[in-house]
């Protein structure tokens, strides 16, 4: 078998066919940050990871206020009250969103990076935005306009070349969305005790995911990375729903859950 490029090797493995060798594409970003700090993709490719078959994930570019806590919010119809304070060694962000449909509030603990918290610690929600069915209507006011500029993806694709794949991450309805707006344990209980609430919440964020996906595809994005956890409902819909004669290929065997758009 002739030697494959990184791109050919990854696409072959994702199609459940045999490549020339096992692709080398670990999830290395936390290690990279700890070992080297901020490093350009060009340097990663040329110096630090010369043998890697790149699966480089680029954010979809749409602000997500379920998981981010900026100083200013692009929400023209909403008045935001945000207070930051420190307690012990953690920062806390206390927010109230005054929307035309009513108020939403949450409280988040942000552990510092390093020590027992790791390089990239996960924010800990002390209070979630969604507490009842009526809160979902208010959530609509917390969704900024969907990004249409995918120049960052195209730049990454150019740098990686045949060494691998550049991918745009489109979150599933749970990942960083419903699972950040409402406690995951509550969502699991909702499935059994209040199915209408569960369906409304997941449907709300699923429609958002589909709109982001549609915009990415219309912008010419060739590879979509479906976030690797909570992605089954997302995959089942998207895999049969790509426009323009395109096919989605996913592979759990690669340790991630990519949806690769290719011409038939």
C-alpha positions as CSV (number, residue, x, y, z in Angstrom):
1,X,0.0,0.0,0.0
2,X,1.3,3.4,-0.9
3,X,2.0,5.9,1.9
4,X,-1.0,8.2,2.5
5,X,-1.1,11.8,3.4
6,X,-2.5,12.6,6.9
7,X,-5.7,13.8,5.3
8,X,-6.2,10.6,3.2
9,X,-5.4,8.5,6.3
10,X,-8.0,10.1,8.5
11,X,-10.7,10.1,5.8
12,X,-10.0,6.4,5.1
13,X,-10.3,5.5,8.8
14,X,-13.5,7.5,9.2
15,X,-15.0,5.6,6.3
16,X,-14.2,2.4,8.2
17,X,-11.6,1.3,5.6
18,X,-8.0,0.3,6.1
19,X,-5.4,3.1,5.9
20,X,-1.7,2.6,5.4
21,X,-1.2,2.9,9.2
22,X,-3.2,3.9,12.3
23,X,-3.7,7.7,12.2
24,X,-1.8,9.5,14.9
25,X,-4.3,12.1,16.2
26,X,-4.6,12.3,20.0
27,X,-6.5,15.0,21.8
28,X,-3.4,17.0,22.7
29,X,-4.6,20.6,23.4
30,X,-4.4,20.5,27.2
31,X,-0.9,19.0,27.0
32,X,0.2,21.6,24.4
33,X,-1.0,24.4,26.7
34,X,0.7,23.0,29.7
35,X,4.0,22.1,27.9
36,X,4.3,25.0,25.5
37,X,1.8,27.7,26.3
38,X,0.1,29.5,23.4
39,X,1.5,28.1,20.2
40,X,0.6,28.9,16.6
41,X,-0.8,26.2,14.4
42,X,2.1,26.7,12.0
43,X,4.6,25.9,14.7
44,X,2.6,22.9,16.0
45,X,2.7,21.5,12.4
46,X,6.3,22.3,11.6
47,X,8.2,21.9,14.9
48,X,6.3,20.3,17.8
49,X,4.1,17.7,16.1
50,X,5.8,16.7,12.9
51,X,4.2,13.2,12.8
52,X,0.7,14.2,13.7
53,X,-2.3,13.6,11.5
54,X,-4.1,16.8,12.3
55,X,-7.7,17.0,13.3
56,X,-7.7,20.6,14.2
57,X,-11.0,22.0,15.6
58,X,-12.0,25.6,15.0
59,X,-14.8,27.2,17.0
60,X,-18.0,28.0,15.1
61,X,-17.6,31.7,15.9
62,X,-21.0,32.3,17.3
63,X,-20.9,33.7,20.9
64,X,-22.5,31.3,23.4
65,X,-23.4,33.0,26.7
66,X,-24.3,29.7,28.3
67,X,-20.6,29.1,28.6
68,X,-18.9,32.5,28.3
69,X,-18.8,35.5,30.7
70,X,-17.6,38.6,28.7
71,X,-17.5,42.1,30.1
72,X,-19.9,43.2,27.3
73,X,-22.8,41.3,25.8
74,X,-24.1,41.7,22.2
75,X,-27.8,41.5,23.3
76,X,-29.5,44.7,22.2
77,X,-32.9,43.8,23.8
78,X,-31.4,42.6,27.1
79,X,-30.1,44.5,30.1
80,X,-27.3,42.5,31.8
81,X,-26.3,42.9,35.4
82,X,-23.0,41.1,36.0
83,X,-21.0,41.0,39.2
84,X,-17.6,39.3,39.6
85,X,-16.1,38.5,43.0
86,X,-13.4,36.2,44.5
87,X,-14.0,33.7,47.2
88,X,-11.1,31.5,48.4
89,X,-9.1,30.9,45.2
90,X,-12.0,31.0,42.7
91,X,-13.7,33.7,40.8
92,X,-17.5,33.8,40.8
93,X,-19.7,35.4,38.1
94,X,-23.2,36.4,39.2
95,X,-25.5,37.4,36.3
96,X,-29.0,38.6,35.8
97,X,-30.4,39.0,32.3
98,X,-33.4,41.3,32.1
99,X,-35.2,40.2,28.9
100,X,-38.6,41.5,27.5
101,X,-40.1,38.2,28.5
102,X,-38.7,38.2,32.1
103,X,-35.5,37.7,34.0
104,X,-33.0,34.9,33.9
105,X,-30.1,34.5,36.4
106,X,-27.2,32.2,37.0
107,X,-24.1,31.9,39.2
108,X,-20.8,30.3,38.1
109,X,-17.6,29.4,39.8
110,X,-14.5,29.7,37.7
111,X,-11.6,27.8,39.2
112,X,-8.1,29.0,38.3
113,X,-6.0,27.0,35.9
114,X,-3.2,24.9,37.3
115,X,-2.8,22.9,40.5
116,X,-5.5,20.4,41.2
117,X,-7.9,22.2,38.8
118,X,-5.9,21.2,35.7
119,X,-4.8,23.3,32.7
120,X,-8.3,24.1,31.5
121,X,-10.8,23.7,34.4
122,X,-14.5,23.5,33.7
123,X,-16.7,26.2,35.1
124,X,-18.9,25.0,37.9
125,X,-22.6,26.2,37.8
126,X,-23.9,27.0,41.2
127,X,-27.2,28.2,39.8
128,X,-28.5,27.5,36.3
129,X,-30.3,29.9,33.9
130,X,-33.2,27.5,33.2
131,X,-35.3,26.6,36.2
132,X,-38.8,26.1,34.7
133,X,-40.6,25.8,31.4
134,X,-41.2,29.6,31.1
135,X,-37.5,30.3,31.1
136,X,-37.0,28.8,27.7
137,X,-39.0,31.7,26.1
138,X,-36.5,34.1,27.8
139,X,-33.5,32.1,26.5
140,X,-34.3,33.2,23.0
141,X,-33.2,36.7,23.9
142,X,-29.8,35.4,24.9
143,X,-28.8,34.1,21.5
144,X,-26.6,36.4,19.5
145,X,-26.7,36.5,15.7
146,X,-25.1,33.4,14.1
147,X,-21.6,33.9,12.8
148,X,-21.1,34.0,9.0
149,X,-17.3,34.6,8.9
150,X,-15.4,31.4,8.7
151,X,-12.0,32.9,7.6
152,X,-10.4,31.3,10.7
153,X,-11.4,27.9,9.5
154,X,-10.1,28.6,6.0
155,X,-6.7,29.8,7.4
156,X,-6.4,26.6,9.5
157,X,-7.3,24.5,6.5
158,X,-4.6,26.2,4.4
159,X,-1.9,25.7,7.2
160,X,-2.7,22.1,7.7
161,X,-2.9,21.2,4.0
162,X,-2.6,17.5,3.3
163,X,-1.3,16.9,6.9
164,X,-4.9,16.4,8.1
165,X,-8.3,18.1,8.5
166,X,-9.5,21.4,9.8
167,X,-12.9,21.1,11.3
168,X,-15.6,23.5,12.6
169,X,-17.1,22.5,15.9
170,X,-20.9,22.6,16.0
171,X,-22.2,21.7,19.4
172,X,-25.0,19.3,19.9
173,X,-28.2,20.5,21.7
174,X,-26.8,19.3,25.1
175,X,-23.1,20.0,24.8
176,X,-22.3,23.5,26.2
177,X,-25.9,24.4,25.5
178,X,-28.8,22.8,27.3
179,X,-26.3,21.1,29.6
180,X,-25.0,24.5,30.7
181,X,-28.4,26.2,30.8
182,X,-29.8,23.6,33.1
183,X,-28.2,21.1,35.5
184,X,-27.6,17.8,33.7
185,X,-29.0,15.8,36.6
186,X,-32.2,17.8,36.3
187,X,-32.4,17.3,32.6
188,X,-32.1,13.5,33.1
189,X,-34.9,13.6,35.6
190,X,-37.0,15.9,33.3
191,X,-36.9,13.1,30.7
192,X,-39.0,10.9,33.1
193,X,-41.0,13.5,35.1
194,X,-41.7,16.3,32.6
195,X,-41.1,15.1,29.1
196,X,-42.7,18.2,27.5
197,X,-40.2,20.4,29.3
198,X,-37.4,18.1,28.3
199,X,-38.4,18.1,24.6
200,X,-38.9,21.8,24.5
201,X,-35.5,22.5,26.0
202,X,-33.6,20.1,23.8
203,X,-35.6,21.2,20.7
204,X,-34.8,24.8,21.4
205,X,-31.0,24.2,21.3
206,X,-31.2,21.6,18.6
207,X,-32.8,24.2,16.2
208,X,-29.9,26.5,17.2
209,X,-27.3,23.8,16.3
210,X,-29.0,23.2,13.0
211,X,-29.0,26.9,12.1
212,X,-25.2,27.1,13.0
213,X,-24.5,24.0,10.9
214,X,-26.4,25.3,8.0
215,X,-24.5,28.5,8.0
216,X,-21.1,26.7,8.2
217,X,-22.1,24.5,5.2
218,X,-23.3,27.5,3.2
219,X,-19.9,29.2,3.9
220,X,-18.1,26.3,2.4
221,X,-16.9,24.4,5.5
222,X,-15.8,20.9,4.4
223,X,-15.6,19.2,7.8
224,X,-17.9,19.4,10.8
225,X,-16.8,18.2,14.2
226,X,-19.8,17.1,16.2
227,X,-18.7,17.5,19.8
228,X,-17.6,14.1,21.2
229,X,-20.1,13.8,24.1
230,X,-23.8,14.1,24.1
231,X,-23.7,14.0,20.3
232,X,-25.9,11.0,19.4
233,X,-29.2,12.9,18.8
234,X,-27.2,15.5,16.8
235,X,-25.5,12.8,14.7
236,X,-28.7,10.9,13.9
237,X,-30.3,14.0,12.4
238,X,-27.3,15.6,10.7
239,X,-26.0,12.4,9.1
240,X,-29.1,12.2,6.9
241,X,-29.6,15.9,6.4
242,X,-26.7,17.4,4.5
243,X,-27.7,19.4,1.4
244,X,-26.2,19.4,-2.1
245,X,-25.5,15.7,-2.6
246,X,-23.1,15.6,0.4
247,X,-22.4,12.7,2.7
248,X,-21.6,12.7,6.4
249,X,-19.2,10.1,7.8
250,X,-18.7,9.7,11.5
251,X,-16.3,7.5,13.5
252,X,-16.4,6.8,17.2
253,X,-13.3,4.6,16.7
254,X,-11.2,7.7,16.2
255,X,-12.0,8.8,19.8
256,X,-13.9,11.8,18.5
257,X,-17.2,12.2,16.7
258,X,-16.5,14.1,13.5
259,X,-19.0,14.6,10.7
260,X,-17.0,14.8,7.5
261,X,-18.7,16.4,4.5
262,X,-17.5,15.0,1.2
263,X,-18.8,15.0,-2.4
264,X,-20.5,11.7,-3.4
